[in-house]
Amino acid sequence: MKNGEEKAESSSERDSPALNGPYPPVFEAEFLDRPNRFTLTCLHEGKKLKAYLPNPGRLRELLLPGARIFLVATPPSAGRSTVFTAIGVEKNGLPVMFHTHRTNDLAGELIRKGAVPALRGYSIIRREVTVGKSRFDFLLRKDGREFLLEVKSCTLFHDGVAMFPDAVTERGRRHIEELAWLKDKTGIPGGVLFIAHSPEPEIFIPDYHTDLAFSKTLLERRSEILVEAVTVQWDRDFSFPRRTKPLSIPWDTISLRLRDEGLYLLVIRLDERLTLPLPAGYNGDYPPGFYVYVGSARKGLAKRIERHKRKRKKLHWHIDHLLKRARLVEALPIRSAGIEECRLARMVEKVTERTIPGFGSSDCRCRGHLFMKQHNPLNEKRFIDLVLGLRTAGFTLQLH
């Protein structure tokens, strides 16, 4: 780049915020609910308060009822009425930061301190640099060579395995493609840094269960761009982390699992009592509440799930008749889990309250593949841990 541009970039970098001290006083509250993507309702000293949530991710495994939320008081900004900001949550007794904006500040400090092995020796020239059609988080330089870096905040982890993303991210997939394209067309190398906000993980994997396209792109482009993952350990005041470690990425195992096949769970909500004479021999009584359906697809798992989401379709399976009258809350794919549908049904039966006899099991000996709960299973740790345990199965064996 030209000299004038370099001076402007250096000045911009110096003026950017840094993690050179703790947040304003941090206090804790109890999580109650999430009215929308960017708002939390919490309980503090007997009073309900609303807080801004600077993270659009699902955070399903973190925002469970009763979870401890870390808050700071912040002046309300334009278009925002809340005077509190949620910056983190406690999981397994440890603080986890989920403030996505502050993750880039953290990445800058890690680079400056040489805490990311693959980026040691690099200096930050500019933040939020636009190249082509994309804006990347950092422009770095080492030995006269520029380097583009994209940073991803990772808060999804289970049993020693960190995963990203927790929701489909077309933007993230596009960033990877464009970093590879820029290296090929301009010679400027680039990479992605995943920062897991807990010291527990030892392994990083792309969450191909949630976003198969992103995961395939990362796997295919890994030889063209840098892919690095680290963990950090936060204190409860969320000052600069006192511990950082690199994570291994088991590419060989990942490549074997990126297949659009496997199992899935459908979480369904029924608001009114329903009489549905299916399956044959069942009295057809479906009380209001939440239902979990267990299914499988030997190929075309994504298309199978999309079919379940459509209201207009030919009614073929038992589940089609129920979904015509109920609401599909969430579809949870479990790709290449290595277990059979009937075994998964037995596992789900243990974390639910009632089995609908014969539903979805006309071709096997199971009691049924549809289960009921009075409350939303997505708000229960046992159910979430079951899903995450299946999604990380096989990778956890590499840790022991």
C-alpha positions as CSV (number, residue, x, y, z in Angstrom):
1,M,0.0,0.0,0.0
2,K,1.0,3.6,-0.5
3,N,2.9,5.5,2.2
4,G,0.1,8.0,2.9
5,E,-2.3,5.1,3.5
6,E,0.2,3.4,5.8
7,K,0.3,6.5,8.1
8,A,-3.5,6.7,8.2
9,E,-3.7,3.0,9.1
10,S,-1.1,3.2,11.8
11,S,-2.9,6.1,13.4
12,S,-6.2,4.3,13.2
13,E,-4.7,1.3,14.9
14,R,-3.3,3.4,17.8
15,D,-6.7,5.0,18.4
16,S,-8.6,1.6,18.5
17,P,-9.7,0.3,21.9
18,A,-7.5,-2.1,23.7
19,L,-7.8,-4.5,26.6
20,N,-5.5,-2.5,28.9
21,G,-7.7,-2.8,32.0
22,P,-10.9,-4.3,33.3
23,Y,-14.5,-3.4,32.4
24,P,-16.5,-0.9,34.5
25,P,-17.6,-2.7,37.6
26,V,-19.0,-6.1,36.7
27,F,-22.0,-7.5,38.6
28,E,-23.9,-10.7,38.3
29,A,-27.5,-11.5,37.7
30,E,-29.7,-14.6,37.1
31,F,-30.8,-15.2,33.5
32,L,-34.5,-15.4,33.0
33,D,-35.2,-15.2,29.3
34,R,-34.2,-13.8,25.9
35,P,-37.1,-11.7,24.4
36,N,-35.2,-11.2,21.2
37,R,-31.7,-11.7,19.7
38,F,-30.2,-8.6,21.3
39,T,-32.0,-8.4,24.7
40,L,-31.8,-10.5,27.9
41,T,-34.1,-10.3,30.9
42,C,-32.2,-10.9,34.2
43,L,-33.0,-10.9,37.9
44,H,-30.7,-8.9,40.2
45,E,-31.4,-8.4,43.9
46,G,-35.0,-9.3,43.4
47,K,-35.6,-6.9,40.5
48,K,-36.0,-7.7,36.8
49,L,-33.8,-5.7,34.4
50,K,-33.2,-5.8,30.7
51,A,-29.7,-5.9,29.2
52,Y,-28.3,-5.4,25.7
53,L,-26.8,-8.7,24.3
54,P,-24.0,-7.9,21.8
55,N,-24.1,-11.3,20.3
56,P,-26.6,-12.5,17.6
57,G,-25.7,-16.2,18.0
58,R,-28.0,-18.8,19.5
59,L,-26.0,-19.3,22.7
60,R,-28.5,-22.1,23.5
61,E,-26.1,-24.1,25.7
62,L,-25.1,-21.0,27.7
63,L,-28.4,-19.1,28.2
64,L,-30.2,-21.7,30.3
65,P,-32.7,-20.7,33.0
66,G,-30.8,-19.7,36.2
67,A,-27.5,-19.2,34.5
68,R,-25.2,-16.5,36.0
69,I,-24.9,-13.5,33.6
70,F,-22.1,-10.9,33.9
71,L,-23.4,-7.3,33.4
72,V,-22.0,-3.8,33.2
73,A,-23.7,-0.5,33.3
74,T,-23.4,1.4,30.1
75,P,-24.9,4.7,28.8
76,P,-27.8,4.0,26.4
77,S,-26.9,4.6,22.8
78,A,-29.0,5.8,19.9
79,G,-31.8,3.3,19.3
80,R,-31.1,1.4,22.5
81,S,-33.0,1.9,25.7
82,T,-31.2,-0.5,27.9
83,V,-28.6,0.8,30.4
84,F,-27.0,-2.5,31.0
85,T,-24.9,-4.7,28.7
86,A,-24.4,-8.4,29.1
87,I,-20.8,-9.3,28.5
88,G,-20.5,-13.0,29.6
89,V,-22.0,-16.0,31.3
90,E,-20.9,-18.6,33.8
91,K,-20.5,-22.2,32.5
92,N,-19.1,-25.1,34.6
93,G,-18.1,-22.5,37.2
94,L,-16.0,-20.4,34.8
95,P,-16.8,-17.1,33.1
96,V,-17.3,-17.2,29.3
97,M,-17.2,-13.9,27.4
98,F,-19.8,-13.5,24.6
99,H,-19.4,-9.8,23.8
100,T,-18.5,-10.2,20.1
101,H,-17.3,-6.6,19.6
102,R,-14.8,-7.0,22.4
103,T,-13.4,-10.2,20.8
104,N,-11.6,-8.1,18.2
105,D,-10.0,-6.0,20.9
106,L,-8.9,-9.2,22.6
107,A,-7.4,-10.5,19.3
108,G,-5.5,-7.3,18.9
109,E,-3.9,-7.7,22.3
110,L,-3.1,-11.3,21.7
111,I,-1.3,-10.5,18.5
112,R,0.6,-7.6,20.2
113,K,1.7,-9.9,23.0
114,G,2.7,-12.8,20.7
115,A,0.1,-15.1,22.3
116,V,-1.0,-16.6,19.0
117,P,1.8,-18.9,17.8
118,A,1.1,-18.6,14.1
119,L,0.9,-14.8,14.3
120,R,4.1,-14.1,16.3
121,G,6.1,-11.3,14.9
122,Y,3.2,-9.6,13.1
123,S,2.3,-6.0,13.7
124,I,-1.2,-4.5,13.3
125,I,-1.4,-2.0,10.5
126,R,-5.1,-1.4,10.5
127,R,-8.4,-2.7,11.8
128,E,-11.5,-3.2,9.8
129,V,-9.9,-3.0,6.3
130,T,-12.0,-3.3,3.2
131,V,-10.5,-5.3,0.3
132,G,-12.6,-6.2,-2.7
133,K,-16.2,-6.9,-1.6
134,S,-15.4,-7.8,2.0
135,R,-14.3,-6.1,5.2
136,F,-11.8,-8.0,7.3
137,D,-11.0,-7.5,10.9
138,F,-7.2,-6.8,10.7
139,L,-4.5,-6.0,8.2
140,L,-1.2,-7.2,9.6
141,R,2.4,-7.0,8.5
142,K,5.6,-9.1,9.0
143,D,8.9,-8.7,7.3
144,G,7.3,-6.3,4.8
145,R,4.5,-8.7,3.8
146,E,0.8,-7.9,4.5
147,F,-1.6,-10.4,5.9
148,L,-5.4,-10.2,6.2
149,L,-7.0,-11.7,9.3
150,E,-10.6,-12.5,10.2
151,V,-11.5,-13.2,13.8
152,K,-14.3,-15.4,15.0
153,S,-15.7,-15.6,18.5
154,C,-16.3,-19.2,19.7
155,T,-18.6,-19.7,22.7
156,L,-19.9,-23.2,21.8
157,F,-17.9,-26.0,23.5
158,H,-18.6,-29.4,25.1
159,D,-16.4,-32.0,26.7
160,G,-13.1,-30.6,25.5
161,V,-14.3,-29.7,22.0
162,A,-14.9,-26.1,20.8
163,M,-17.1,-25.6,17.7
164,F,-18.0,-22.8,15.4
165,P,-20.5,-21.6,14.3
166,D,-23.6,-22.1,16.5
167,A,-25.9,-20.8,13.7
168,V,-25.6,-20.8,9.9
169,T,-23.2,-18.1,8.7
170,E,-23.1,-17.4,5.0
171,R,-21.0,-14.3,5.8
172,G,-18.4,-16.5,7.5
173,R,-18.3,-18.9,4.6
174,R,-17.9,-16.0,2.1
175,H,-15.0,-14.6,4.1
176,I,-13.1,-17.8,3.8
177,E,-13.7,-18.0,0.0
178,E,-12.6,-14.4,-0.5
179,L,-9.4,-14.8,1.6
180,A,-8.5,-17.7,-0.6
181,W,-9.4,-15.8,-3.7
182,L,-7.3,-12.7,-2.7
183,K,-4.3,-14.9,-2.1
184,D,-4.6,-16.4,-5.5
185,K,-5.3,-13.1,-7.4
186,T,-3.2,-10.6,-5.4
187,G,-0.7,-12.6,-3.5
188,I,-1.8,-11.2,-0.2
189,P,-2.2,-14.2,2.3
190,G,-4.8,-14.3,5.0
191,G,-6.4,-16.4,7.6
192,V,-9.0,-17.0,10.3
193,L,-8.4,-16.9,14.0
194,F,-11.0,-18.7,16.2
195,I,-11.0,-17.6,19.8
196,A,-12.7,-20.0,22.3
197,H,-13.7,-18.1,25.5
198,S,-13.0,-21.0,27.9
199,P,-9.9,-22.9,29.0
200,E,-11.8,-26.2,28.8
201,P,-11.5,-27.1,25.1
202,E,-8.4,-28.9,23.7
203,I,-9.7,-29.5,20.1
204,F,-11.4,-27.1,17.6
205,I,-13.8,-28.3,14.9
206,P,-16.1,-26.5,12.5
207,D,-19.7,-27.3,13.6
208,Y,-20.7,-29.2,10.4
209,H,-23.9,-30.3,12.1
210,T,-25.1,-26.7,12.2
211,D,-23.5,-25.3,9.0
212,L,-22.3,-28.0,6.6
213,A,-21.5,-25.4,3.8
214,F,-19.2,-23.3,6.1
215,S,-17.4,-26.5,7.4
216,K,-16.8,-27.8,3.9
217,T,-15.4,-24.5,2.7
218,L,-13.1,-24.3,5.7
219,L,-11.9,-27.8,5.1
220,E,-11.4,-27.3,1.3
221,R,-9.5,-23.9,1.8
222,R,-7.4,-24.8,4.7
223,S,-4.3,-25.2,2.6
224,E,-4.8,-21.8,1.0
225,I,-5.4,-19.8,4.2
226,L,-4.2,-19.9,7.8
227,V,-6.7,-21.6,10.2
228,E,-5.7,-21.1,13.8
229,A,-7.7,-21.6,17.0
230,V,-6.8,-20.7,20.6
231,T,-8.6,-20.7,24.0
232,V,-8.5,-18.0,26.6
233,Q,-9.3,-18.1,30.3
234,W,-11.2,-15.1,31.8
235,D,-11.4,-13.8,35.3
236,R,-14.7,-12.6,36.7
237,D,-13.8,-8.9,36.1
238,F,-13.0,-9.8,32.4
239,S,-9.7,-8.0,32.3
240,F,-7.0,-9.4,29.9
241,P,-7.1,-13.2,30.0
242,R,-4.4,-14.8,32.2
243,R,-4.0,-17.9,30.1
244,T,-4.0,-18.6,26.4
245,K,-3.3,-21.9,24.6
246,P,-3.5,-23.2,21.0
247,L,-6.1,-25.8,20.0
248,S,-5.5,-28.7,17.7
249,I,-7.7,-29.2,14.7
250,P,-8.1,-32.9,13.7
251,W,-8.6,-32.3,9.9
252,D,-8.4,-36.0,9.0
253,T,-11.3,-36.9,11.3
254,I,-13.3,-33.8,10.2
255,S,-12.9,-34.8,6.6
256,L,-14.5,-38.2,7.2
257,R,-17.5,-36.7,8.9
258,L,-18.6,-34.0,6.5
259,R,-21.4,-36.0,5.0
260,D,-25.0,-34.9,4.5
261,E,-26.5,-37.9,6.3
262,G,-27.3,-39.0,9.8
263,L,-29.9,-38.4,12.4
264,Y,-32.0,-35.4,13.4
265,L,-34.3,-34.2,16.2
266,L,-37.4,-32.1,15.7
267,V,-38.6,-29.9,18.6
268,I,-42.2,-29.2,18.1
269,R,-44.7,-27.1,20.0
270,L,-48.4,-27.9,20.2
271,D,-50.5,-25.0,21.7
272,E,-53.9,-26.8,21.8
273,R,-55.0,-30.3,22.5
274,L,-55.1,-32.3,19.3
275,T,-57.0,-35.5,18.4
276,L,-55.1,-37.3,15.6
277,P,-55.8,-40.9,15.0
278,L,-52.2,-41.8,14.2
279,P,-50.6,-44.2,14.6
280,A,-53.1,-47.1,14.3
281,G,-54.0,-48.4,17.7
282,Y,-53.2,-45.2,19.6
283,N,-56.1,-43.2,21.1
284,G,-55.0,-40.1,19.2
285,D,-54.8,-37.8,22.2
286,Y,-52.0,-35.2,21.9
287,P,-52.1,-32.7,24.8
288,P,-50.5,-29.2,24.4
289,G,-46.8,-29.0,25.2
290,F,-43.5,-29.8,23.5
291,Y,-42.7,-32.9,21.4
292,V,-39.4,-34.3,20.3
293,Y,-39.3,-36.4,17.1
294,V,-36.4,-38.7,16.2
295,G,-35.6,-39.3,12.5
296,S,-32.8,-40.3,10.2
297,A,-31.8,-39.8,6.6
298,R,-29.2,-42.0,4.9
299,K,-28.6,-39.3,2.3
300,G,-29.9,-35.8,1.8
301,L,-30.3,-34.9,5.5
302,A,-30.6,-31.2,4.7
303,K,-33.4,-31.8,2.2
304,R,-35.2,-34.0,4.6
305,I,-35.2,-31.3,7.3
306,E,-36.3,-28.7,4.8
307,R,-39.2,-30.9,3.8
308,H,-40.3,-31.1,7.5
309,K,-40.2,-27.3,7.6
310,R,-42.6,-26.9,4.7
311,K,-46.3,-26.7,5.5
312,R,-47.4,-27.6,2.0
313,K,-46.4,-31.1,1.1
314,K,-47.9,-34.5,0.6
315,L,-48.7,-36.1,3.9
316,H,-46.7,-39.4,4.0
317,W,-45.2,-40.0,7.5
318,H,-46.8,-39.8,10.9
319,I,-44.8,-36.7,11.6
320,D,-46.2,-34.9,8.5
321,H,-49.7,-35.1,10.0
322,L,-48.5,-33.6,13.3
323,L,-46.5,-30.8,11.8
324,K,-49.5,-29.7,9.7
325,R,-51.2,-28.8,13.0
326,A,-48.2,-27.9,15.2
327,R,-45.2,-25.5,15.0
328,L,-41.7,-26.7,14.4
329,V,-39.5,-24.9,16.9
330,E,-36.1,-26.3,16.0
331,A,-34.5,-28.9,13.8
332,L,-31.3,-30.4,15.2
333,P,-29.2,-32.4,12.7
334,I,-26.6,-34.9,14.0
335,R,-24.5,-35.8,11.0
336,S,-22.5,-39.1,10.9
337,A,-23.1,-39.7,14.6
338,G,-22.4,-43.5,14.3
339,I,-25.5,-44.5,16.2
340,E,-28.8,-45.9,14.9
341,E,-32.1,-44.1,15.0
342,C,-33.6,-46.5,17.5
343,R,-30.7,-46.1,19.9
344,L,-31.2,-42.3,19.7
345,A,-34.9,-42.7,20.4
346,R,-34.1,-44.6,23.6
347,M,-31.7,-41.9,24.7
348,V,-34.3,-39.2,24.1
349,E,-36.9,-41.2,26.0
350,K,-34.7,-40.9,29.1
351,V,-34.8,-37.1,29.0
352,T,-38.5,-36.6,28.2
353,E,-41.7,-37.4,30.0
354,R,-43.9,-39.4,27.8
355,T,-43.6,-41.7,24.7
356,I,-46.3,-41.6,22.0
357,P,-46.7,-45.4,21.3
358,G,-46.1,-46.5,17.8
359,F,-45.5,-43.0,16.4
360,G,-42.7,-43.1,13.8
361,S,-41.8,-46.7,14.7
362,S,-44.0,-48.8,12.5
363,D,-40.9,-50.5,10.9
364,C,-39.0,-51.2,14.2
365,R,-39.7,-52.6,17.7
366,C,-39.3,-49.3,19.5
367,R,-42.1,-48.0,21.8
368,G,-42.2,-44.9,19.6
369,H,-40.0,-42.2,18.1
370,L,-42.1,-39.2,19.3
371,F,-41.8,-38.0,22.9
372,M,-43.5,-35.3,24.9
373,K,-42.4,-32.8,27.5
374,Q,-44.5,-30.1,29.2
375,H,-41.7,-27.5,28.9
376,N,-39.3,-26.6,26.1
377,P,-36.4,-29.2,26.1
378,L,-34.2,-26.5,24.5
379,N,-34.2,-24.8,27.9
380,E,-33.0,-27.9,29.8
381,K,-29.3,-28.8,30.3
382,R,-29.9,-32.6,30.1
383,F,-31.4,-32.3,26.6
384,I,-28.7,-29.8,25.3
385,D,-25.9,-32.0,26.7
386,L,-27.4,-35.0,24.9
387,V,-27.3,-33.2,21.6
388,L,-23.8,-31.8,22.1
389,G,-22.5,-35.1,23.3
390,L,-23.7,-36.8,20.1
391,R,-22.2,-34.0,18.0
392,T,-18.8,-34.2,19.6
393,A,-18.7,-38.0,19.8
394,G,-15.5,-39.4,18.4
395,F,-13.6,-36.2,18.8
396,T,-13.8,-36.6,22.6
397,L,-12.1,-40.0,22.3
398,Q,-9.0,-38.3,21.0
399,L,-8.7,-36.4,24.3
400,H,-8.5,-39.5,26.5
